[in-house]
Amino acid sequence: MLKMDLEFNQGILFVRLRGSLNRKTSYKINNYLNPVLKKHKIKYLVYNFYFLKDIDNLGIDAILNTKYIIKENKGKIRMCEINENIKEKIKGAKLARIKNELVAFNLLEVA
C-alpha cells in the first residue's frame, strides 16, 4: 500500500510517500501524480521518503519518470529524509538529495 500526501507551497510541490513503492503501487505515481505535473507544468518537486518502507525497481522507475517530466518543465527535483530502509536501493537513481523540506526553499531558489 502506498499513500501520497501532496502539498503545494510557494511554487514547490512536496510529495510525501508512506508505505511501499513497488510493482503494485507505482501506478499511483505514473497515473495520478505525473499527469498533474504535466497539466499544471509543475517546475519544483520535493519527494520526502521518511515514511517510505520499501521501494523496488519499478518504484525507482516511477520516480525517474517524474524526474523527466520536471526536466521537461525546466524545473528541479529533490529527495529528502531518506530512511535507512531504502537508502541503498535508491543509490543508483541519481537524484539530488537534500536534508529536509525546509532546505528545499533555499536550494530550489523559488521566488
C-alpha positions as CSV (number, residue, x, y, z in Angstrom):
1,M,0.0,0.0,0.0
2,L,1.2,3.5,-0.8
3,K,-0.2,6.8,0.4
4,M,0.8,10.1,-1.2
5,D,0.5,13.4,0.7
6,L,0.8,16.3,-1.7
7,E,1.3,19.9,-0.6
8,F,1.9,22.8,-2.9
9,N,3.7,25.7,-1.1
10,Q,5.5,28.7,-2.6
11,G,5.9,27.1,-6.0
12,I,7.1,23.7,-4.7
13,L,5.1,20.5,-4.8
14,F,6.0,18.4,-1.8
15,V,5.2,14.7,-2.2
16,R,5.4,12.7,1.0
17,L,5.3,8.9,0.4
18,R,4.1,6.5,3.0
19,G,4.2,2.7,2.6
20,S,5.8,0.7,-0.2
21,L,6.5,2.0,-3.7
22,N,6.7,-1.2,-5.8
23,R,5.3,-3.0,-8.8
24,K,1.8,-3.0,-7.3
25,T,1.8,0.7,-6.2
26,S,4.0,2.6,-8.7
27,Y,0.9,3.2,-10.9
28,K,-0.2,5.9,-8.4
29,I,2.8,8.0,-9.4
30,N,2.6,7.1,-13.1
31,N,-1.2,7.5,-13.4
32,Y,-2.0,10.2,-10.9
33,L,1.0,12.4,-10.0
34,N,2.8,12.6,-13.3
35,P,-0.3,13.8,-15.3
36,V,-0.8,16.5,-12.7
37,L,2.8,17.6,-13.2
38,K,2.4,17.8,-16.9
39,K,-1.0,19.5,-16.8
40,H,0.0,22.2,-14.4
41,K,3.6,22.5,-15.6
42,I,5.0,22.0,-12.0
43,K,8.6,23.1,-12.0
44,Y,9.8,22.2,-8.5
45,L,9.1,18.9,-6.7
46,V,10.5,17.5,-3.5
47,Y,10.0,13.8,-2.6
48,N,10.0,13.1,1.1
49,F,10.9,9.4,1.8
50,Y,10.9,9.5,5.6
51,F,7.9,7.1,5.8
52,L,8.7,5.0,2.7
53,K,9.2,1.5,3.9
54,D,10.3,-0.2,0.7
55,I,11.0,0.5,-2.9
56,D,11.7,-1.8,-5.9
57,N,13.0,-1.2,-9.4
58,L,9.6,-0.3,-10.8
59,G,9.2,2.2,-7.9
60,I,12.5,3.8,-8.8
61,D,11.4,3.9,-12.5
62,A,8.3,5.8,-11.4
63,I,10.4,8.3,-9.5
64,L,12.7,8.7,-12.6
65,N,9.7,9.2,-14.8
66,T,8.8,12.1,-12.6
67,K,12.3,13.5,-12.9
68,Y,12.0,13.6,-16.7
69,I,8.7,15.4,-16.5
70,I,10.1,18.0,-14.2
71,K,13.1,18.4,-16.5
72,E,10.7,19.0,-19.4
73,N,9.1,21.7,-17.3
74,K,12.6,23.3,-16.9
75,G,12.4,22.7,-13.2
76,K,14.3,20.8,-10.4
77,I,13.5,17.8,-8.4
78,R,15.0,16.8,-5.0
79,M,14.5,14.0,-2.5
80,C,14.9,14.3,1.2
81,E,14.6,12.5,4.6
82,I,15.7,9.2,3.0
83,N,15.4,6.5,5.6
84,E,17.8,3.6,6.1
85,N,15.4,1.0,4.6
86,I,15.7,2.5,1.2
87,K,18.9,4.4,1.1
88,E,20.9,1.6,-0.6
89,K,18.1,0.8,-3.0
90,I,17.9,4.3,-4.5
91,K,21.6,4.9,-4.7
92,G,21.6,4.5,-8.5
93,A,18.6,6.8,-9.0
94,K,20.9,9.8,-9.3
95,L,18.5,12.3,-7.9
96,A,19.8,15.3,-5.9
97,R,19.3,14.9,-2.2
98,I,18.7,17.4,0.5
99,K,18.4,17.1,4.2
100,N,14.8,18.1,4.7
101,E,11.9,20.0,3.3
102,L,12.9,23.3,4.8
103,V,16.2,23.2,2.9
104,A,14.2,22.9,-0.3
105,F,13.2,26.5,-0.4
106,N,16.8,27.7,-0.4
107,L,18.1,25.2,-2.9
108,L,15.4,25.4,-5.4
109,E,15.6,29.2,-5.4
110,V,11.9,29.8,-5.8
111,A,10.9,33.4,-5.6
